[in-house]
Amino acid sequence: MRRSSAAPSWKDSAPLFAALGDETRLRVVARLSEEGPLSITQLTEGAGVSRQAVTKHLQVLAGAGLVKNARDGRENLWQLEPSRLVEARRLLDLISKEWDDTLDRLKAFVEKC
């Protein structure tokens, strides 16, 4: 694929997609998206993994900038960072457009032959 001048730094985007590349983390993101801010206890309920595992997954998501936590009394509530999801969508749209352009060029070439 050709790299356009508007292309983002893929190196900076790798942690974002690596964090989203795990089924458990995707379920956490989906729950936070659907239900809003949740505590680790709430996120652990029905997750099929331990509290420690949820904590580690949240740390990965936080490291990628996808979630953040805020203190609410004695609890930490975790919530999505929507700007990072918007960025992921923008990057996927960019990749999709580049593939569409490439396939259009291939189609034109094949039709010319």
Order of alpha helices (4+ residues) and beta strands (2+ residues): alpha-alpha-beta-alpha-alpha-beta-beta-alpha
